[in-house]
Structures are given as structure tokens and as C-alpha cells.
């Protein structure tokens, strides 16, 4: 694939944040894949953080982790799920990482002594990174989501990169604006004026959108399309309806109702190689028509943001549950259970309980109480990362009789540190190196035959993504096993415990993973652990 033939699609947002740019970009990738094109996707985040690793989930949502250990925005998870492809750190950049790279190049005399300026050198670095990511998989089309909202100071330099690229490669660059149309309850009319102002903001940056994706509570009618087209200088057919829907996996199907892939190919001068959305359409249909329910509770602490619930804190867990449930012909009912205000007896109302990842001491005792209740009442339980560690703590306290057992993350003075830092992590924290210093990315694990984990994966060696510092303390492994806990997955050198479980004779499904299986679940191929968890939960129901 020659470099000249690479096509670029930029996705920007208008009116407000959280408008759905990520799933729009992922959906565009999916429909172009269905047309036979090799596609990759990038996310540009406008903050000065070098990556997403140090940000609080209640502020920014989930931190997604790639195979290579990159800590990134949750939209990268959407790209992987929709495209069915594992991405790398080359597909993610922030203002901080771009500036850091430019400064490092300047220090290394890579600019040959020139005066290095914000423009053009920052936008040029952005373009170089986009081209590098596309070349890595020989992509024919690269989709780039620009974080934030047009008109904000933070993303001006990224819009400048689009402008420069459009000048250099006319006909190869397409700009899509995802803009929100408010619906006023007073008269029930979708208002187009905010979108008109968003387009004016783009115009002020020297850009004109080629396509407008009209996000709204309801499908946009012809009159509103005509109004946007006239005032925003686009064709009526270039205004695509993007209404609220129950499942994000219906978005590519909805886009194709307005022939979005055909419009994109026409604008970029491409021909359709094929058109095959059958598997995806079957998936969307099954999600829409599933009626038998399965009720799953998530016991966590990263829910509250003021008076509102932030489901984005655990978005990959939510999607993994959906993938497994729909594949089993069930409609998932997912409920948030705040670990700090937990009514333990209500857990009996759920078909399964998940304790997801997290950090720190807030809500820990609530989580441990929930885990104990699930173990004693034989409710299907899946612990993820911190959830697995707390399951080990609960077992140590209440079964192995280490009464004051704990993780040293919460209680450094515990007499029984069943979860503790490994030596290299202690050195890192002593030096106050927090960013990008956990055990991150894909690591192999060996599974023990005859266990729930082995029956779920049906293979001896697996690879899963990690994001943690603390591990099961090797000093206590034999003691915990003697009490009846099974470490069914471990590192190839047997030093690190990856999966803990109870035997089926004791509990139908009590499993914890040190890794994050949710990061590798896909709508067309649910993750093995989630699939087995859901299967057992259905049987119990």
C-alpha cells in the first residue's frame, strides 16, 4: 500500500462532551471494514497528561490497557471491540505525549538546530504519528478521533493538523462532526442552532465538515436535515441521523440506513470491494430481541460523580457482561452496588456478582463482605484484579483463619499480608514513580487442568492484560491452598498467581483473576471467563 493512497477520516465533536465520538469513529471503522477496507483507528486526547494512567476514573472514566501496556482512554476499547483488532500505543496520543516527543527530538538535535515552534512542529508531529500507526498494519483508511469539543482551546493544534493535512492531501481527508441536537420538552423540536455554532467554530479554525452526524434523542427528520445542510454548507444527504439507541452495537446498522459508508467512499474516491454486515446485523438483532433476563450486580466504588452515576468507570466490564449474556440468549440487567453503602442481604436477588478492579481502602470492607456472602450462599462470583485480591483476603480471614489478613495497600501493618507488593514495585514506589510503573499489558499464564479456569478457556497457556502493583504473597500460597483455595492460573515461572478459585464441589463458580479479562472481550467473541460466569449464573437462575 503506497503512502499516497492512505485515506484519513477525522471525527470531531460539537456542542458538548460525551456526545458519542468514540462509538461513531468505531462504527465508521466497522462499516468500512464491511466494505472490504483495511482500517485502523486512533484517539487524540487533548490533556497534558502523557497517558491516562494517573487519572481518576470518576473524572475521566475507565483507563483501558493495551497489550503493550499503554494506559489509554476508554474509546480505545470501543475501537478494539468494533474492529476486532488488538491496537498498540501507536494508536493513542495526548497533548502531553506529543509535546514530550517534540521536546525530546529538539534535545537530540533532530530538528537540525531550527527554532522549534508550536506551529508547525506540534501538528506535524501529530501527522507523523498518524501515518506511523497506519503504516504499522498497512491500513488503507485511518480514522482519528479528536477528543474534546470544537471551539475549545485544548484541541486547536489537532484541528490545525487536520487543516495542514487537507491542504497537503486534497481528496484524501474527510472531516466528520458529531454534533448534539437538544430536544426541548416544551415544543418537542430538535434544535439545530447549537450545531450551526459548532460548525462556525470549525470554520474559524479553517475547516469545513464534510459529514455531520446528528446526535439526538430521536431520529432527525428531513426538515431538520435540510436546515442543517443549508446553514452548515453541506448536502442534505451528508447529514446523518444518529439517534439514541439501546445498544451501541446498533450504531453501524443505523449509519448504513443513511448509506454512510457509500457517502464516505464517494467523498474519498474509493470503490466498494464488497458489502458484508451480516454477522454484525445478526448481533444487533439478537441484542434487540433478547427478552429473557439475567441480573448481574457490580460491587464497586467508582460510581459517584456528584448526584450522578458514572457507568464509564467500568465500561469494559459492562460490555463484557453484555457480550457474554447476549451470546447466551439473555438480556443483561446490570445494577450498581456501592461498596460503601451495601445492603448485603440484597445480593441474593442477583444471578451473579462481580467485584471489579480498583485501588485504595475506600469501600474495601463492603467488597469483602459481598465476597463472603457470595462464597457462603454459593452465588456465582467473578473478581477482577482487586476483586481477586480481596477474595484472597476474605478466604484467608474466614476460611484459612488468618483473622487479621489484609492487603498491605490498605493496611501496611497487617500481621498477615496475603496481598503485598513485589520487590521491584517497592523500589518504584520508594522513588515516587507512579505513572506507567505498574505491571501493565499482556503477560502469559499457565492454567491447571481440571479447574473452572481450564474448562472455560480450554487451553493450557493464555495471555491476558494486567494493570496492578500488588500480588498474592508467595509466603501464603501453600497455606491458602491447604485451606482449600485453588490457584488455577499462574505465571510460567510459578511465582505470580493469576487465577484463584474454589473447586466446583464447593461452589458452582467462585473465580478471581489478577488480570483484566474484560479488556479482551469482543461482541462477536465473548471472553471465556465472562461466558462461563454467565452460563453458571443462568443455570442457577
NORCOR-V761850 format. One record per residue. RES is the residue in one small letter. OMEGA is omega in whole degrees, 0 to 359 (none if undefined). BURIAL is I if it has 9 or more other ideal C-beta (glycine too) atoms within 8 Angstrom, else O. Layout:
BEGIN
RES/OMEGA/BURIAL, RES/OMEGA/BURIAL
END
This chain:
BEGIN
x/181/O, x/183/O, x/183/O, x/186/O, x/180/O, x/179/I, x/184/I, x/172/I, x/178/I, x/180/I, x/178/I, x/183/I, x/179/I, x/174/I, x/182/I, x/178/O, x/179/O, x/185/O, x/177/I, x/179/I, x/184/I, x/180/I, x/175/I, x/178/I, x/179/I, x/181/I, x/175/I, x/177/I, x/181/I, x/183/I, x/176/I, x/171/I, x/181/I, x/176/I, x/174/I, x/183/O, x/175/I, x/190/I, x/167/I, x/184/I, x/178/I, x/173/I, x/173/I, x/177/I, x/189/I, x/180/I, x/186/I, x/172/O, x/180/I, x/173/O, x/184/I, x/191/I, x/185/I, x/184/O, x/180/I, x/181/O, x/180/I, x/175/I, x/190/O, x/186/O, x/185/I, x/169/I, x/180/I, x/182/I, x/179/I, x/180/I, x/183/I, x/176/O, x/178/I, x/175/I, x/191/I, x/182/I, x/182/I, x/178/I, x/175/I, x/175/I, x/176/I, x/179/I, x/181/I, x/183/I, x/182/I, x/183/I, x/182/I, x/185/O, x/174/O, x/181/O, x/181/I, x/178/I, x/177/I, x/182/I, x/184/I, x/175/I, x/175/I, x/173/I, x/181/I, x/182/I, x/179/I, x/178/I, x/179/I, x/180/I, x/180/I, x/179/I, x/179/O, x/178/O, x/179/I, x/179/I, x/181/O, x/179/O, x/180/O, x/175/O, x/175/I, x/175/O, x/179/O, x/171/O, x/183/O, x/186/O, x/179/O, x/172/O, x/19/O, x/195/O, x/178/I, x/176/I, x/179/I, x/176/I, x/178/I, x/181/I, x/179/I, x/180/O, x/178/I, x/180/I, x/180/I, x/179/I, x/179/I, x/181/I, x/184/I, x/179/I, x/182/O, x/181/O, x/174/I, x/178/I, x/176/I, x/181/I, x/185/I, x/176/I, x/178/I, x/183/I, x/179/I, x/184/I, x/181/I, x/184/I, x/177/O, x/180/I, x/189/O, x/186/O, x/180/I, x/183/I, x/178/I, x/174/I, x/176/I, x/176/I, x/177/I, x/180/I, x/180/I, x/181/I, x/177/I, x/178/I, x/184/O, x/186/O, x/180/O, x/181/O, x/181/O, x/186/I, x/179/I, x/180/I, x/178/I, x/177/I, x/174/I, x/187/I, x/186/I, x/175/I, x/180/I, x/176/O, x/181/I, x/183/O, x/183/O, x/182/O, x/177/O, x/182/O, x/174/O, x/185/I, x/184/I, x/186/I, x/178/O, x/178/I, x/177/I, x/178/I, x/178/I, x/177/I, x/177/I, x/178/O, x/176/I, x/179/I, x/179/I, x/177/O, x/178/I, x/184/O, x/175/I, x/179/O, x/176/I, x/181/I, x/175/I, x/177/I, x/188/I, x/178/I, x/182/I, x/179/I, x/182/O, x/176/O, x/181/O, x/183/I, x/184/O, x/182/O, x/179/O, x/177/I, x/180/I, x/181/I, x/178/I, x/181/I, x/183/I, x/186/O, x/185/I, x/172/I, x/174/O, x/176/I, x/179/O, x/180/I, x/178/O, x/174/I, x/188/I, x/179/I, x/180/I, x/184/I, x/173/I, x/178/O, x/184/O, x/183/O, x/178/I, x/183/O, x/173/I, x/185/I, x/178/I, x/179/I, x/178/I, x/179/I, x/183/I, x/174/I, x/177/O, x/177/I, x/183/O, x/182/I, x/178/I, x/179/O, x/180/I, x/181/I, x/179/I, x/183/O, x/181/I, x/178/I, x/181/O, x/176/O, x/179/O, x/177/I, x/178/O, x/173/O, x/185/O, x/178/O, x/190/I, x/182/O, x/182/O, x/179/I, x/176/I, x/177/O, x/181/I, x/180/I, x/181/O, x/177/I, x/182/I, x/188/I, x/180/O, x/182/I, x/178/O, x/191/O, x/170/O, x/188/I, x/182/I, x/176/I, x/176/I, x/180/I, x/183/I, x/179/I, x/183/I, x/181/I, x/191/I, x/168/O, x/190/O, x/180/O, x/187/O, x/177/O, x/180/O, x/180/I, x/182/I, x/180/I, x/183/I, x/189/I, x/181/I, x/176/I, x/180/I, x/182/I, x/179/I, x/176/I, x/180/I, x/181/I, x/183/I, x/183/I, x/181/I, x/177/I, x/178/O, x/179/I, x/180/O, x/175/I, x/184/I, x/168/I, x/185/O, x/181/I, x/182/I, x/179/I, x/183/I, x/184/I, x/181/I, x/180/O, x/189/O, x/171/I, x/191/O, x/184/O, x/179/O, x/181/O, x/180/I, x/182/O, x/184/O, x/177/I, x/178/I, x/181/I, x/176/I, x/169/I, x/186/I, x/181/I, x/179/I, x/180/I, x/170/O, x/189/O, x/184/O, x/177/O, x/186/I, x/183/I, x/175/O, x/178/I, x/180/I, x/177/I, x/178/I, x/180/I, x/179/I, x/180/I, x/179/I, x/180/I, x/184/I, x/182/O, x/177/O, x/173/O, x/179/I, x/186/I, x/175/I, x/178/I, x/184/I, x/178/I, x/178/I, x/178/I, x/176/I, x/181/I, x/180/I, x/174/I, x/176/I, x/178/I, x/181/I, x/180/I, x/180/I, x/181/I, x/195/I, x/178/O, x/181/I, x/173/I, x/169/O, x/197/I, x/183/O, x/179/O, x/179/I, x/169/I, x/180/I, x/173/I, x/182/I, x/182/O, x/181/O, x/184/O, x/182/O, x/178/I, x/180/O, x/182/I, x/183/I, x/172/I, x/187/I, x/174/I, x/170/I, x/192/O, x/183/O, x/176/O, x/176/I, x/179/I, x/180/O, x/181/I, x/177/I, x/180/O, x/180/O, x/175/O, x/186/O, x/184/O, x/175/O, x/186/I, x/176/O, x/169/I, x/191/O, x/173/I, x/187/I, x/174/I, x/179/I, x/175/I, x/178/I, x/181/I, x/180/I, x/181/I, x/179/O, x/182/O, x/176/I, x/180/I, x/181/I, x/180/I, x/178/O, x/183/I, x/184/I, x/175/O, x/188/O, x/184/O, x/180/O, x/174/I, x/182/O, x/184/I, x/184/I, x/171/I, x/183/I, x/176/I, x/189/O, x/182/I, x/171/I, x/182/I, x/182/I, x/181/O, x/187/O, x/186/I, x/181/I, x/181/O, x/178/I, x/177/I, x/178/I, x/178/O, x/177/I, x/177/I, x/180/I, x/171/I, x/188/I, x/176/I, x/182/I, x/179/I, x/182/I, x/178/O, x/177/O, x/180/O, x/184/O, x/181/I, x/186/I, x/180/I, x/174/I, x/180/I, x/171/I, x/180/I, x/181/I, x/180/O, x/182/O, x/186/O, x/182/I, x/178/I, x/176/I, x/189/I, x/173/I, x/178/I, x/177/I, x/179/I, x/181/I, x/181/I, x/182/I, x/182/I, x/183/I, x/177/O, x/180/I, x/182/I, x/180/I, x/176/O, x/181/O, x/180/I, x/186/I, x/182/I, x/178/I, x/179/I, x/180/I, x/176/I, x/180/I, x/180/I, x/180/I, x/178/I, x/178/I, x/179/I, x/179/O, x/181/I, x/none/O
END
